[in-house]
Amino acid sequence: MDIVGLLYTVSTWVLPALLAITLHEAAHGWMAWKLGDDTAYMQGRVTFNPLRHIDPMGTVVVPGMLVLLKAPFLFGWAKPVPVDFMRLPSPRRDMAVVAIAGPLVNLAQAYIAMLLFHLIPYFGSYTAPWIAANLQNAILINLLLCVFNMLPLPPLDGGRVAVGWLPLFLARPLARLERYGMVILLILLLAVPLLGQAMGVAINPVGQLLFPMVAGLEDILLVLSGHSR
């Protein structure tokens, strides 16, 4: 094993993954606070200091293992920010606003990383490749988290947005799916691909849905940030 190469690869993922995962949660807490619920604020969670949001397993161990194993996807989570939706002025509407804040922060981080690419020529030949790798990884993980979390399935952010904005006759049955949401996700993310692999067929429904959307979103941000494909 090339230890130096391994450490170099890990070093290009640590900061992008840490910021992407933790600032996503911080955005939920900040938005809830601004809308009238100070639950997260009183617990010291309305801060963009990523150290306050780290979950040892979800923020460090799981993403680290996926990087080391060269998994085709990166997955992780931070400590959930507590939000009491009943303390918000319009709980159903504001739940959607709080939920969408996390993916929007991921989108903003990806855009900022693209803008920072313009500074790469000003760094030395030794430093520039490492910074470029960090920025590229920041773009990838933030766009993946943004698109993945906007899937319309509770308890993902997209599911909460859909429950908040859909008519009640559609929102109610969708909200009842929340108790099964993580099971459905695990089946789609792990069980279905493994079953397909055992059958000799490449089946990755989540990836086949996400990657074209990520690529399209990346193309739009590249144009907006002054780059071209």
C-alpha positions in Angstrom: 0.0 0.0 0.0 1.3 3.5 -0.9 0.9 5.2 2.5 2.0 8.5 1.2 -0.5 8.4 -1.7 -3.2 7.3 0.7 -2.5 10.1 3.1 -2.4 12.6 0.2 -5.8 11.4 -1.0 -7.4 11.6 2.5 -6.0 15.1 3.0 -7.9 16.3 -0.1 -11.2 15.0 1.2 -11.1 15.9 4.9 -11.9 19.6 4.7 -14.4 19.4 1.8 -16.3 16.6 3.5 -16.2 18.2 6.9 -17.5 21.5 5.6 -20.1 20.0 3.3 -21.7 17.8 6.0 -21.5 20.1 9.0 -22.4 23.4 7.4 -25.5 21.7 5.9 -26.7 21.0 9.4 -25.7 24.5 10.6 -27.9 26.0 7.9 -31.0 24.2 9.2 -30.4 25.6 12.7 -29.7 29.1 11.5 -32.8 29.2 9.4 -35.0 27.8 12.2 -33.6 30.5 14.5 -34.3 33.3 12.1 -37.9 32.0 11.7 -38.5 32.0 15.4 -37.4 28.6 16.9 -34.3 29.1 19.1 -34.0 25.4 20.2 -30.8 24.9 18.2 -29.5 28.4 19.2 -29.9 27.6 22.9 -27.9 24.4 22.4 -25.1 26.3 20.7 -25.8 24.7 17.3 -26.4 27.9 15.4 -22.8 28.3 14.4 -20.9 27.7 11.2 -18.0 26.3 13.3 -18.0 22.7 11.9 -16.6 21.3 15.1 -19.9 21.9 16.8 -21.7 19.6 14.4 -19.3 16.7 14.0 -20.8 13.2 14.5 -17.7 10.9 15.1 -19.3 8.0 13.1 -21.2 9.9 10.4 -18.7 12.7 9.8 -15.4 10.9 10.3 -15.5 7.1 10.3 -18.1 6.4 7.5 -16.8 9.0 4.9 -13.2 8.0 5.7 -13.9 4.3 5.2 -15.7 5.0 1.9 -12.7 7.1 0.7 -10.2 4.4 1.7 -12.3 1.7 0.1 -12.6 3.8 -3.1 -16.4 3.5 -3.0 -18.3 4.8 -6.0 -20.2 7.2 -3.7 -19.5 9.3 -0.6 -22.0 9.3 2.3 -22.0 10.8 5.7 -24.0 12.9 8.2 -23.5 15.3 11.1 -25.3 15.6 14.4 -28.9 16.5 13.5 -29.8 20.1 14.5 -32.9 20.1 16.8 -35.8 22.0 15.4 -39.2 22.4 17.1 -41.5 23.1 14.1 -44.4 23.9 16.4 -42.6 27.0 17.5 -42.4 28.3 13.9 -45.0 30.9 12.8 -46.3 28.6 10.0 -45.0 25.1 10.9 -45.8 23.4 7.6 -44.5 26.2 5.4 -41.5 27.0 7.6 -40.5 23.3 7.8 -39.9 23.4 4.1 -37.9 26.6 4.4 -35.7 25.1 7.1 -35.2 21.9 5.2 -34.2 23.6 1.9 -31.5 25.7 3.7 -29.2 22.8 4.0 -29.0 21.9 0.3 -28.8 25.6 -0.6 -25.7 25.9 1.5 -24.2 22.9 -0.3 -25.0 24.5 -3.6 -23.3 27.7 -2.4 -20.2 25.8 -1.3 -19.9 24.2 -4.7 -20.2 27.6 -6.4 -17.6 29.2 -4.2 -15.2 26.3 -4.9 -15.6 26.9 -8.6 -14.9 30.6 -8.2 -11.8 29.7 -6.2 -10.5 27.7 -9.1 -9.7 31.0 -10.8 -6.9 31.5 -8.1 -5.1 28.2 -8.8 -2.6 29.8 -11.2 -1.3 32.0 -8.4 -0.1 29.1 -6.3 3.1 27.2 -6.7 3.6 24.0 -8.7 3.6 21.9 -5.5 0.6 23.6 -3.8 -1.7 24.1 -6.7 -2.5 20.4 -7.4 -3.4 19.8 -3.8 -5.6 22.9 -3.6 -7.2 22.0 -6.9 -8.0 18.5 -5.7 -9.6 19.9 -2.5 -11.8 22.3 -4.6 -12.7 19.5 -7.1 -13.8 17.2 -4.2 -15.7 20.1 -2.6 -17.7 20.6 -5.8 -18.4 16.9 -6.1 -19.5 16.2 -2.5 -21.5 19.4 -2.2 -23.4 18.8 -5.4 -24.0 15.2 -4.5 -25.3 16.1 -1.0 -27.5 18.9 -2.5 -29.1 16.7 -5.1 -29.4 13.6 -2.8 -31.0 15.5 0.0 -33.5 17.0 -2.3 -35.0 13.6 -3.3 -38.7 13.9 -2.3 -38.6 11.2 0.3 -38.9 12.0 4.0 -36.8 12.3 6.2 -34.6 13.8 3.5 -34.8 17.5 3.1 -36.6 17.2 -0.3 -39.2 15.1 1.4 -39.8 17.8 4.0 -40.0 20.4 1.3 -42.5 18.4 -0.6 -44.6 17.8 2.6 -44.5 21.5 3.3 -45.5 22.7 -0.2 -47.7 20.0 -1.7 -51.5 20.1 -1.2 -52.6 18.3 1.9 -54.1 15.3 0.1 -50.7 14.6 -1.3 -48.6 15.8 1.7 -50.2 13.6 4.3 -49.5 10.2 2.7 -45.9 11.3 1.9 -45.4 12.4 5.5 -46.4 9.0 6.7 -43.6 7.5 4.7 -41.0 9.1 7.0 -40.9 6.2 9.4 -39.9 3.9 6.5 -37.7 6.5 4.6 -34.3 5.3 5.8 -35.2 1.7 5.2 -36.2 2.6 1.6 -33.0 4.5 1.1 -30.8 1.7 2.4 -32.6 -0.8 0.1 -32.0 1.5 -2.9 -28.5 2.5 -2.0 -27.1 -0.9 -0.8 -29.5 -3.9 -1.2 -30.5 -3.3 -4.9 -26.9 -2.8 -6.2 -25.7 -5.8 -4.3 -28.5 -7.9 -5.6 -27.8 -6.7 -9.1 -24.1 -7.5 -8.7 -24.9 -11.0 -7.5 -27.1 -11.4 -10.7 -24.3 -10.0 -12.9 -26.3 -6.9 -13.7 -25.3 -3.3 -12.9 -28.2 -1.8 -11.0 -27.8 1.5 -9.2 -31.1 3.3 -9.2 -30.0 6.2 -6.9 -26.8 6.7 -8.9 -28.5 6.6 -12.2 -30.9 9.3 -11.0 -28.4 11.5 -9.2 -25.4 11.6 -11.4 -27.1 13.1 -14.5 -28.7 15.7 -12.2 -25.3 16.5 -10.6 -23.7 16.8 -14.0 -26.4 19.1 -15.2 -26.1 21.3 -12.1 -22.4 21.4 -12.4 -22.6 22.6 -16.0 -24.8 25.5 -14.9 -22.5 26.5 -12.1 -19.5 26.3 -14.3 -21.0 28.8 -16.7 -22.1 31.1 -13.8 -18.6 31.0 -12.3 -16.9 31.9 -15.6 -15.6 28.4 -16.6 -16.4 26.2 -19.5 -16.5 22.5 -19.9 
